Amino acid sequence: MAPASKAQQKAVAKYMKANYDEIKIRVSKGKKETITDYAQKQGKSLNGYINEAIDAKIERDKKEPPADNS
């Protein structure tokens, strides 16, 4: 497959900016590899796996809100 042209790269960047928000997270050294390996074993991308985990946590919390620790 030929590399993307400058016009294609620009179009993709424009699409991504218009349709997605970015969140940068930090994890302990080595944890990224662990998460990536697990995601691949599940047949998912790292991004897809993290989004699925976040969505699942939100749904669980809707059913059983976290304890109030105040």
N, CA, C and O atoms as a Maestro MAE file, in Angstrom:
{
 s_m_m2io_version
 :::
 2.0.0
}

f_m_ct {
 s_m_title
 :::
 protein
 m_atom[280] {
  # First column is atom index #
  i_m_mmod_type
  r_m_x_coord
  r_m_y_coord
  r_m_z_coord
  i_m_residue_number
  s_m_chain_name
  s_m_pdb_residue_name
  s_m_pdb_atom_name
  i_m_atomic_number
  :::
  1 25 0.849 -1.171 0.000 1 A "MET " " N  " 7
  2 3 0.000 0.000 0.000 1 A "MET " " CA " 6
  3 2 0.897 1.238 0.000 1 A "MET " " C  " 6
  4 15 1.861 1.313 0.762 1 A "MET " " O  " 8
  5 25 0.584 2.178 -0.833 2 A "ALA " " N  " 7
  6 3 1.359 3.415 -0.939 2 A "ALA " " CA " 6
  7 2 1.111 4.294 0.284 2 A "ALA " " C  " 6
  8 15 0.016 4.294 0.845 2 A "ALA " " O  " 8
  9 25 2.134 5.042 0.692 3 A "PRO " " N  " 7
  10 3 1.932 5.952 1.820 3 A "PRO " " CA " 6
  11 2 0.870 7.002 1.488 3 A "PRO " " C  " 6
  12 15 0.662 7.350 0.326 3 A "PRO " " O  " 8
  13 25 0.214 7.489 2.520 4 A "ALA " " N  " 7
  14 3 -0.835 8.495 2.327 4 A "ALA " " CA " 6
  15 2 -0.230 9.794 1.808 4 A "ALA " " C  " 6
  16 15 0.843 10.213 2.242 4 A "ALA " " O  " 8
  17 25 -0.927 10.413 0.883 5 A "SER " " N  " 7
  18 3 -0.467 11.698 0.353 5 A "SER " " CA " 6
  19 2 -0.678 12.783 1.409 5 A "SER " " C  " 6
  20 15 -1.387 12.578 2.394 5 A "SER " " O  " 8
  21 25 -0.062 13.918 1.191 6 A "LYS " " N  " 7
  22 3 -0.240 15.055 2.110 6 A "LYS " " CA " 6
  23 2 -1.716 15.450 2.193 6 A "LYS " " C  " 6
  24 15 -2.213 15.791 3.266 6 A "LYS " " O  " 8
  25 25 -2.410 15.403 1.055 7 A "ALA " " N  " 7
  26 3 -3.837 15.751 1.038 7 A "ALA " " CA " 6
  27 2 -4.643 14.752 1.859 7 A "ALA " " C  " 6
  28 15 -5.560 15.143 2.582 7 A "ALA " " O  " 8
  29 25 -4.311 13.467 1.754 8 A "GLN " " N  " 7
  30 3 -5.016 12.448 2.538 8 A "GLN " " CA " 6
  31 2 -4.753 12.648 4.026 8 A "GLN " " C  " 6
  32 15 -5.672 12.570 4.842 8 A "GLN " " O  " 8
  33 25 -3.498 12.908 4.376 9 A "GLN " " N  " 7
  34 3 -3.144 13.132 5.777 9 A "GLN " " CA " 6
  35 2 -3.899 14.338 6.336 9 A "GLN " " C  " 6
  36 15 -4.391 14.302 7.463 9 A "GLN " " O  " 8
  37 25 -3.987 15.400 5.544 10 A "LYS " " N  " 7
  38 3 -4.697 16.608 5.964 10 A "LYS " " CA " 6
  39 2 -6.191 16.324 6.143 10 A "LYS " " C  " 6
  40 15 -6.809 16.793 7.099 10 A "LYS " " O  " 8
  41 25 -6.761 15.554 5.218 11 A "ALA " " N  " 7
  42 3 -8.183 15.213 5.302 11 A "ALA " " CA " 6
  43 2 -8.474 14.370 6.542 11 A "ALA " " C  " 6
  44 15 -9.475 14.592 7.223 11 A "ALA " " O  " 8
  45 25 -7.610 13.412 6.833 12 A "VAL " " N  " 7
  46 3 -7.790 12.566 8.016 12 A "VAL " " CA " 6
  47 2 -7.681 13.412 9.281 12 A "VAL " " C  " 6
  48 15 -8.491 13.263 10.197 12 A "VAL " " O  " 8
  49 25 -6.689 14.295 9.339 13 A "ALA " " N  " 7
  50 3 -6.518 15.159 10.510 13 A "ALA " " CA " 6
  51 2 -7.746 16.043 10.716 13 A "ALA " " C  " 6
  52 15 -8.194 16.230 11.848 13 A "ALA " " O  " 8
  53 25 -8.286 16.583 9.637 14 A "LYS " " N  " 7
  54 3 -9.484 17.432 9.715 14 A "LYS " " CA " 6
  55 2 -10.678 16.628 10.223 14 A "LYS " " C  " 6
  56 15 -11.434 17.103 11.070 14 A "LYS " " O  " 8
  57 25 -10.848 15.412 9.707 15 A "TYR " " N  " 7
  58 3 -11.941 14.535 10.133 15 A "TYR " " CA " 6
  59 2 -11.807 14.202 11.620 15 A "TYR " " C  " 6
  60 15 -12.779 14.281 12.371 15 A "TYR " " O  " 8
  61 25 -10.597 13.830 12.036 16 A "MET " " N  " 7
  62 3 -10.374 13.456 13.435 16 A "MET " " CA " 6
  63 2 -10.682 14.635 14.363 16 A "MET " " C  " 6
  64 15 -11.311 14.460 15.406 16 A "MET " " O  " 8
  65 25 -10.239 15.824 13.982 17 A "LYS " " N  " 7
  66 3 -10.469 17.005 14.813 17 A "LYS " " CA " 6
  67 2 -11.960 17.315 14.926 17 A "LYS " " C  " 6
  68 15 -12.434 17.723 15.986 17 A "LYS " " O  " 8
  69 25 -12.692 17.123 13.840 18 A "ALA " " N  " 7
  70 3 -14.121 17.436 13.826 18 A "ALA " " CA " 6
  71 2 -14.968 16.399 14.555 18 A "ALA " " C  " 6
  72 15 -16.052 16.723 15.040 18 A "ALA " " O  " 8
  73 25 -14.485 15.146 14.641 19 A "ASN " " N  " 7
  74 3 -15.332 14.062 15.135 19 A "ASN " " CA " 6
  75 2 -14.875 13.395 16.427 19 A "ASN " " C  " 6
  76 15 -15.618 12.593 16.993 19 A "ASN " " O  " 8
  77 25 -13.691 13.700 16.901 20 A "TYR " " N  " 7
  78 3 -13.168 13.024 18.086 20 A "TYR " " CA " 6
  79 2 -12.504 14.000 19.034 20 A "TYR " " C  " 6
  80 15 -11.906 14.988 18.606 20 A "TYR " " O  " 8
  81 25 -12.610 13.721 20.321 21 A "ASP " " N  " 7
  82 3 -11.830 14.408 21.347 21 A "ASP " " CA " 6
  83 2 -10.658 13.505 21.684 21 A "ASP " " C  " 6
  84 15 -10.748 12.285 21.545 21 A "ASP " " O  " 8
  85 25 -9.564 14.099 22.124 22 A "GLU " " N  " 7
  86 3 -8.405 13.309 22.529 22 A "GLU " " CA " 6
  87 2 -8.204 13.436 24.025 22 A "GLU " " C  " 6
  88 15 -8.373 14.509 24.603 22 A "GLU " " O  " 8
  89 25 -7.838 12.320 24.644 23 A "ILE " " N  " 7
  90 3 -7.501 12.284 26.057 23 A "ILE " " CA " 6
  91 2 -6.152 11.584 26.158 23 A "ILE " " C  " 6
  92 15 -5.980 10.479 25.645 23 A "ILE " " O  " 8
  93 25 -5.214 12.219 26.808 24 A "LYS " " N  " 7
  94 3 -3.908 11.597 27.006 24 A "LYS " " CA " 6
  95 2 -3.869 11.070 28.438 24 A "LYS " " C  " 6
  96 15 -4.170 11.800 29.383 24 A "LYS " " O  " 8
  97 25 -3.502 9.812 28.594 25 A "ILE " " N  " 7
  98 3 -3.403 9.234 29.936 25 A "ILE " " CA " 6
  99 2 -1.977 8.759 30.178 25 A "ILE " " C  " 6
  100 15 -1.233 8.485 29.237 25 A "ILE " " O  " 8
  101 25 -1.616 8.667 31.420 26 A "ARG " " N  " 7
  102 3 -0.297 8.153 31.800 26 A "ARG " " CA " 6
  103 2 -0.515 6.910 32.653 26 A "ARG " " C  " 6
  104 15 -1.392 6.870 33.515 26 A "ARG " " O  " 8
  105 25 0.303 5.901 32.391 27 A "VAL " " N  " 7
  106 3 0.254 4.661 33.164 27 A "VAL " " CA " 6
  107 2 1.669 4.323 33.616 27 A "VAL " " C  " 6
  108 15 2.644 4.830 33.060 27 A "VAL " " O  " 8
  109 25 1.774 3.477 34.612 28 A "SER " " N  " 7
  110 3 3.076 3.059 35.116 28 A "SER " " CA " 6
  111 2 3.882 2.397 34.012 28 A "SER " " C  " 6
  112 15 3.323 1.780 33.106 28 A "SER " " O  " 8
  113 25 5.200 2.530 34.093 29 A "LYS " " N  " 7
  114 3 6.104 1.919 33.121 29 A "LYS " " CA " 6
  115 2 5.774 0.436 32.994 29 A "LYS " " C  " 6
  116 15 5.676 -0.271 33.996 29 A "LYS " " O  " 8
  117 25 5.603 -0.028 31.773 30 A "GLY " " N  " 7
  118 3 5.306 -1.429 31.500 30 A "GLY " " CA " 6
  119 2 3.823 -1.745 31.420 30 A "GLY " " C  " 6
  120 15 3.437 -2.766 30.851 30 A "GLY " " O  " 8
  121 25 2.985 -0.880 31.985 31 A "LYS " " N  " 7
  122 3 1.545 -1.152 31.995 31 A "LYS " " CA " 6
  123 2 0.929 -1.018 30.610 31 A "LYS " " C  " 6
  124 15 -0.010 -1.739 30.273 31 A "LYS " " O  " 8
  125 25 1.455 -0.097 29.805 32 A "LYS " " N  " 7
  126 3 0.935 0.069 28.446 32 A "LYS " " CA " 6
  127 2 1.083 -1.235 27.672 32 A "LYS " " C  " 6
  128 15 0.161 -1.659 26.976 32 A "LYS " " O  " 8
  129 25 2.236 -1.864 27.795 33 A "GLU " " N  " 7
  130 3 2.467 -3.135 27.096 33 A "GLU " " CA " 6
  131 2 1.504 -4.206 27.593 33 A "GLU " " C  " 6
  132 15 0.979 -4.983 26.795 33 A "GLU " " O  " 8
  133 25 1.269 -4.256 28.890 34 A "THR " " N  " 7
  134 3 0.340 -5.228 29.461 34 A "THR " " CA " 6
  135 2 -1.070 -5.010 28.921 34 A "THR " " C  " 6
  136 15 -1.743 -5.962 28.525 34 A "THR " " O  " 8
  137 25 -1.513 -3.759 28.905 35 A "ILE " " N  " 7
  138 3 -2.859 -3.447 28.420 35 A "ILE " " CA " 6
  139 2 -2.966 -3.731 26.929 35 A "ILE " " C  " 6
  140 15 -3.961 -4.293 26.473 35 A "ILE " " O  " 8
  141 25 -1.943 -3.344 26.167 36 A "THR " " N  " 7
  142 3 -1.937 -3.580 24.720 36 A "THR " " CA " 6
  143 2 -2.005 -5.067 24.416 36 A "THR " " C  " 6
  144 15 -2.777 -5.487 23.554 36 A "THR " " O  " 8
  145 25 -1.205 -5.872 25.114 37 A "ASP " " N  " 7
  146 3 -1.219 -7.324 24.909 37 A "ASP " " CA " 6
  147 2 -2.597 -7.900 25.208 37 A "ASP " " C  " 6
  148 15 -3.103 -8.727 24.450 37 A "ASP " " O  " 8
  149 25 -3.206 -7.467 26.308 38 A "TYR " " N  " 7
  150 3 -4.526 -7.972 26.673 38 A "TYR " " CA " 6
  151 2 -5.567 -7.569 25.639 38 A "TYR " " C  " 6
  152 15 -6.421 -8.372 25.263 38 A "TYR " " O  " 8
  153 25 -5.494 -6.321 25.180 39 A "ALA " " N  " 7
  154 3 -6.437 -5.846 24.161 39 A "ALA " " CA " 6
  155 2 -6.315 -6.684 22.891 39 A "ALA " " C  " 6
  156 15 -7.326 -7.076 22.308 39 A "ALA " " O  " 8
  157 25 -5.084 -6.961 22.460 40 A "GLN " " N  " 7
  158 3 -4.867 -7.762 21.253 40 A "GLN " " CA " 6
  159 2 -5.431 -9.166 21.422 40 A "GLN " " C  " 6
  160 15 -6.006 -9.719 20.485 40 A "GLN " " O  " 8
  161 25 -5.274 -9.746 22.602 41 A "LYS " " N  " 7
  162 3 -5.826 -11.083 22.861 41 A "LYS " " CA " 6
  163 2 -7.350 -11.072 22.786 41 A "LYS " " C  " 6
  164 15 -7.974 -12.093 22.497 41 A "LYS " " O  " 8
  165 25 -7.944 -9.906 23.051 42 A "GLN " " N  " 7
  166 3 -9.398 -9.754 22.963 42 A "GLN " " CA " 6
  167 2 -9.831 -9.361 21.551 42 A "GLN " " C  " 6
  168 15 -11.021 -9.199 21.281 42 A "GLN " " O  " 8
  169 25 -8.849 -9.210 20.650 43 A "GLY " " N  " 7
  170 3 -9.153 -8.828 19.271 43 A "GLY " " CA " 6
  171 2 -9.520 -7.357 19.121 43 A "GLY " " C  " 6
  172 15 -10.259 -6.981 18.211 43 A "GLY " " O  " 8
  173 25 -8.997 -6.525 20.026 44 A "LYS " " N  " 7
  174 3 -9.328 -5.101 20.010 44 A "LYS " " CA " 6
  175 2 -8.057 -4.263 19.909 44 A "LYS " " C  " 6
  176 15 -6.963 -4.717 20.243 44 A "LYS " " O  " 8
  177 25 -8.230 -3.033 19.443 45 A "SER " " N  " 7
  178 3 -7.127 -2.075 19.481 45 A "SER " " CA " 6
  179 2 -7.006 -1.562 20.913 45 A "SER " " C  " 6
  180 15 -7.922 -1.727 21.718 45 A "SER " " O  " 8
  181 25 -5.881 -0.944 21.221 46 A "LEU " " N  " 7
  182 3 -5.705 -0.358 22.548 46 A "LEU " " CA " 6
  183 2 -6.785 0.690 22.804 46 A "LEU " " C  " 6
  184 15 -7.395 0.712 23.873 46 A "LEU " " O  " 8
  185 25 -7.016 1.553 21.823 47 A "ASN " " N  " 7
  186 3 -8.041 2.589 21.955 47 A "ASN " " CA " 6
  187 2 -9.425 1.979 22.150 47 A "ASN " " C  " 6
  188 15 -10.177 2.405 23.026 47 A "ASN " " O  " 8
  189 25 -9.756 0.993 21.341 48 A "GLY " " N  " 7
  190 3 -11.060 0.346 21.454 48 A "GLY " " CA " 6
  191 2 -11.254 -0.325 22.802 48 A "GLY " " C  " 6
  192 15 -12.330 -0.251 23.394 48 A "GLY " " O  " 8
  193 25 -10.199 -0.984 23.285 49 A "TYR " " N  " 7
  194 3 -10.269 -1.670 24.578 49 A "TYR " " CA " 6
  195 2 -10.480 -0.669 25.717 49 A "TYR " " C  " 6
  196 15 -11.312 -0.892 26.596 49 A "TYR " " O  " 8
  197 25 -9.727 0.431 25.700 50 A "ILE " " N  " 7
  198 3 -9.860 1.435 26.755 50 A "ILE " " CA " 6
  199 2 -11.249 2.072 26.718 50 A "ILE " " C  " 6
  200 15 -11.870 2.262 27.763 50 A "ILE " " O  " 8
  201 25 -11.739 2.402 25.523 51 A "ASN " " N  " 7
  202 3 -13.088 2.972 25.412 51 A "ASN " " CA " 6
  203 2 -14.140 2.003 25.929 51 A "ASN " " C  " 6
  204 15 -15.074 2.413 26.618 51 A "ASN " " O  " 8
  205 25 -13.998 0.720 25.603 52 A "GLU " " N  " 7
  206 3 -14.946 -0.292 26.073 52 A "GLU " " CA " 6
  207 2 -14.908 -0.398 27.597 52 A "GLU " " C  " 6
  208 15 -15.953 -0.519 28.237 52 A "GLU " " O  " 8
  209 25 -13.715 -0.354 28.176 53 A "ALA " " N  " 7
  210 3 -13.579 -0.440 29.631 53 A "ALA " " CA " 6
  211 2 -14.225 0.767 30.313 53 A "ALA " " C  " 6
  212 15 -14.898 0.621 31.333 53 A "ALA " " O  " 8
  213 25 -14.020 1.948 29.752 54 A "ILE " " N  " 7
  214 3 -14.628 3.158 30.313 54 A "ILE " " CA " 6
  215 2 -16.149 3.072 30.233 54 A "ILE " " C  " 6
  216 15 -16.844 3.366 31.206 54 A "ILE " " O  " 8
  217 25 -16.663 2.672 29.076 55 A "ASP " " N  " 7
  218 3 -18.120 2.547 28.911 55 A "ASP " " CA " 6
  219 2 -18.705 1.540 29.899 55 A "ASP " " C  " 6
  220 15 -19.767 1.780 30.474 55 A "ASP " " O  " 8
  221 25 -18.013 0.408 30.098 56 A "ALA " " N  " 7
  222 3 -18.491 -0.616 31.027 56 A "ALA " " CA " 6
  223 2 -18.512 -0.075 32.455 56 A "ALA " " C  " 6
  224 15 -19.456 -0.339 33.199 56 A "ALA " " O  " 8
  225 25 -17.490 0.675 32.844 57 A "LYS " " N  " 7
  226 3 -17.427 1.252 34.188 57 A "LYS " " CA " 6
  227 2 -18.557 2.255 34.395 57 A "LYS " " C  " 6
  228 15 -19.185 2.272 35.454 57 A "LYS " " O  " 8
  229 25 -18.816 3.080 33.401 58 A "ILE " " N  " 7
  230 3 -19.909 4.055 33.502 58 A "ILE " " CA " 6
  231 2 -21.248 3.340 33.666 58 A "ILE " " C  " 6
  232 15 -22.066 3.745 34.493 58 A "ILE " " O  " 8
  233 25 -21.478 2.290 32.894 59 A "GLU " " N  " 7
  234 3 -22.734 1.531 32.996 59 A "GLU " " CA " 6
  235 2 -22.871 0.878 34.366 59 A "GLU " " C  " 6
  236 15 -23.960 0.886 34.941 59 A "GLU " " O  " 8
  237 25 -21.779 0.306 34.908 60 A "ARG " " N  " 7
  238 3 -21.825 -0.294 36.252 60 A "ARG " " CA " 6
  239 2 -22.159 0.762 37.295 60 A "ARG " " C  " 6
  240 15 -22.961 0.520 38.197 60 A "ARG " " O  " 8
  241 25 -21.540 1.936 37.169 61 A "ASP " " N  " 7
  242 3 -21.785 3.000 38.142 61 A "ASP " " CA " 6
  243 2 -23.209 3.534 38.067 61 A "ASP " " C  " 6
  244 15 -23.754 3.980 39.076 61 A "ASP " " O  " 8
  245 25 -23.815 3.496 36.893 62 A "LYS " " N  " 7
  246 3 -25.214 3.924 36.773 62 A "LYS " " CA " 6
  247 2 -26.120 2.983 37.554 62 A "LYS " " C  " 6
  248 15 -27.106 3.417 38.150 62 A "LYS " " O  " 8
  249 25 -25.787 1.693 37.550 63 A "LYS " " N  " 7
  250 3 -26.593 0.697 38.261 63 A "LYS " " CA " 6
  251 2 -26.320 0.733 39.754 63 A "LYS " " C  " 6
  252 15 -27.234 0.561 40.561 63 A "LYS " " O  " 8
  253 25 -25.070 0.955 40.123 64 A "GLU " " N  " 7
  254 3 -24.670 0.981 41.528 64 A "GLU " " CA " 6
  255 2 -23.661 2.109 41.711 64 A "GLU " " C  " 6
  256 15 -22.459 1.897 41.553 64 A "GLU " " O  " 8
  257 25 -24.139 3.302 42.041 65 A "PRO " " N  " 7
  258 3 -23.221 4.441 42.174 65 A "PRO " " CA " 6
  259 2 -22.107 4.153 43.176 65 A "PRO " " C  " 6
  260 15 -22.323 3.443 44.158 65 A "PRO " " O  " 8
  261 25 -20.918 4.702 42.931 66 A "PRO " " N  " 7
  262 3 -19.807 4.478 43.857 66 A "PRO " " CA " 6
  263 2 -20.130 5.012 45.249 66 A "PRO " " C  " 6
  264 15 -20.907 5.957 45.392 66 A "PRO " " O  " 8
  265 25 -19.538 4.412 46.260 67 A "ALA " " N  " 7
  266 3 -19.772 4.828 47.644 67 A "ALA " " CA " 6
  267 2 -19.285 6.256 47.847 67 A "ALA " " C  " 6
  268 15 -18.278 6.665 47.269 67 A "ALA " " O  " 8
  269 25 -19.995 7.000 48.658 68 A "ASP " " N  " 7
  270 3 -19.595 8.368 48.988 68 A "ASP " " CA " 6
  271 2 -18.542 8.287 50.081 68 A "ASP " " C  " 6
  272 15 -18.835 7.865 51.199 68 A "ASP " " O  " 8
  273 25 -17.326 8.686 49.766 69 A "ASN " " N  " 7
  274 3 -16.217 8.578 50.713 69 A "ASN " " CA " 6
  275 2 -15.972 9.863 51.491 69 A "ASN " " C  " 6
  276 15 -14.897 10.035 52.065 69 A "ASN " " O  " 8
  277 25 -16.940 10.762 51.523 70 A "SER " " N  " 7
  278 3 -16.714 12.031 52.232 70 A "SER " " CA " 6
  279 2 -17.064 11.929 53.688 70 A "SER " " C  " 6
  280 15 -16.932 12.906 54.425 70 A "SER " " O  " 8
  :::
 }
 m_bond[279] {
  # First column is bond index #
  i_m_from
  i_m_to
  i_m_order
  :::
  1 1 2 1
  2 2 3 1
  3 3 4 2
  4 3 5 1
  5 5 6 1
  6 6 7 1
  7 7 8 2
  8 7 9 1
  9 9 10 1
  10 10 11 1
  11 11 12 2
  12 11 13 1
  13 13 14 1
  14 14 15 1
  15 15 16 2
  16 15 17 1
  17 17 18 1
  18 18 19 1
  19 19 20 2
  20 19 21 1
  21 21 22 1
  22 22 23 1
  23 23 24 2
  24 23 25 1
  25 25 26 1
  26 26 27 1
  27 27 28 2
  28 27 29 1
  29 29 30 1
  30 30 31 1
  31 31 32 2
  32 31 33 1
  33 33 34 1
  34 34 35 1
  35 35 36 2
  36 35 37 1
  37 37 38 1
  38 38 39 1
  39 39 40 2
  40 39 41 1
  41 41 42 1
  42 42 43 1
  43 43 44 2
  44 43 45 1
  45 45 46 1
  46 46 47 1
  47 47 48 2
  48 47 49 1
  49 49 50 1
  50 50 51 1
  51 51 52 2
  52 51 53 1
  53 53 54 1
  54 54 55 1
  55 55 56 2
  56 55 57 1
  57 57 58 1
  58 58 59 1
  59 59 60 2
  60 59 61 1
  61 61 62 1
  62 62 63 1
  63 63 64 2
  64 63 65 1
  65 65 66 1
  66 66 67 1
  67 67 68 2
  68 67 69 1
  69 69 70 1
  70 70 71 1
  71 71 72 2
  72 71 73 1
  73 73 74 1
  74 74 75 1
  75 75 76 2
  76 75 77 1
  77 77 78 1
  78 78 79 1
  79 79 80 2
  80 79 81 1
  81 81 82 1
  82 82 83 1
  83 83 84 2
  84 83 85 1
  85 85 86 1
  86 86 87 1
  87 87 88 2
  88 87 89 1
  89 89 90 1
  90 90 91 1
  91 91 92 2
  92 91 93 1
  93 93 94 1
  94 94 95 1
  95 95 96 2
  96 95 97 1
  97 97 98 1
  98 98 99 1
  99 99 100 2
  100 99 101 1
  101 101 102 1
  102 102 103 1
  103 103 104 2
  104 103 105 1
  105 105 106 1
  106 106 107 1
  107 107 108 2
  108 107 109 1
  109 109 110 1
  110 110 111 1
  111 111 112 2
  112 111 113 1
  113 113 114 1
  114 114 115 1
  115 115 116 2
  116 115 117 1
  117 117 118 1
  118 118 119 1
  119 119 120 2
  120 119 121 1
  121 121 122 1
  122 122 123 1
  123 123 124 2
  124 123 125 1
  125 125 126 1
  126 126 127 1
  127 127 128 2
  128 127 129 1
  129 129 130 1
  130 130 131 1
  131 131 132 2
  132 131 133 1
  133 133 134 1
  134 134 135 1
  135 135 136 2
  136 135 137 1
  137 137 138 1
  138 138 139 1
  139 139 140 2
  140 139 141 1
  141 141 142 1
  142 142 143 1
  143 143 144 2
  144 143 145 1
  145 145 146 1
  146 146 147 1
  147 147 148 2
  148 147 149 1
  149 149 150 1
  150 150 151 1
  151 151 152 2
  152 151 153 1
  153 153 154 1
  154 154 155 1
  155 155 156 2
  156 155 157 1
  157 157 158 1
  158 158 159 1
  159 159 160 2
  160 159 161 1
  161 161 162 1
  162 162 163 1
  163 163 164 2
  164 163 165 1
  165 165 166 1
  166 166 167 1
  167 167 168 2
  168 167 169 1
  169 169 170 1
  170 170 171 1
  171 171 172 2
  172 171 173 1
  173 173 174 1
  174 174 175 1
  175 175 176 2
  176 175 177 1
  177 177 178 1
  178 178 179 1
  179 179 180 2
  180 179 181 1
  181 181 182 1
  182 182 183 1
  183 183 184 2
  184 183 185 1
  185 185 186 1
  186 186 187 1
  187 187 188 2
  188 187 189 1
  189 189 190 1
  190 190 191 1
  191 191 192 2
  192 191 193 1
  193 193 194 1
  194 194 195 1
  195 195 196 2
  196 195 197 1
  197 197 198 1
  198 198 199 1
  199 199 200 2
  200 199 201 1
  201 201 202 1
  202 202 203 1
  203 203 204 2
  204 203 205 1
  205 205 206 1
  206 206 207 1
  207 207 208 2
  208 207 209 1
  209 209 210 1
  210 210 211 1
  211 211 212 2
  212 211 213 1
  213 213 214 1
  214 214 215 1
  215 215 216 2
  216 215 217 1
  217 217 218 1
  218 218 219 1
  219 219 220 2
  220 219 221 1
  221 221 222 1
  222 222 223 1
  223 223 224 2
  224 223 225 1
  225 225 226 1
  226 226 227 1
  227 227 228 2
  228 227 229 1
  229 229 230 1
  230 230 231 1
  231 231 232 2
  232 231 233 1
  233 233 234 1
  234 234 235 1
  235 235 236 2
  236 235 237 1
  237 237 238 1
  238 238 239 1
  239 239 240 2
  240 239 241 1
  241 241 242 1
  242 242 243 1
  243 243 244 2
  244 243 245 1
  245 245 246 1
  246 246 247 1
  247 247 248 2
  248 247 249 1
  249 249 250 1
  250 250 251 1
  251 251 252 2
  252 251 253 1
  253 253 254 1
  254 254 255 1
  255 255 256 2
  256 255 257 1
  257 257 258 1
  258 258 259 1
  259 259 260 2
  260 259 261 1
  261 261 262 1
  262 262 263 1
  263 263 264 2
  264 263 265 1
  265 265 266 1
  266 266 267 1
  267 267 268 2
  268 267 269 1
  269 269 270 1
  270 270 271 1
  271 271 272 2
  272 271 273 1
  273 273 274 1
  274 274 275 1
  275 275 276 2
  276 275 277 1
  277 277 278 1
  278 278 279 1
  279 279 280 2
  :::
 }
}
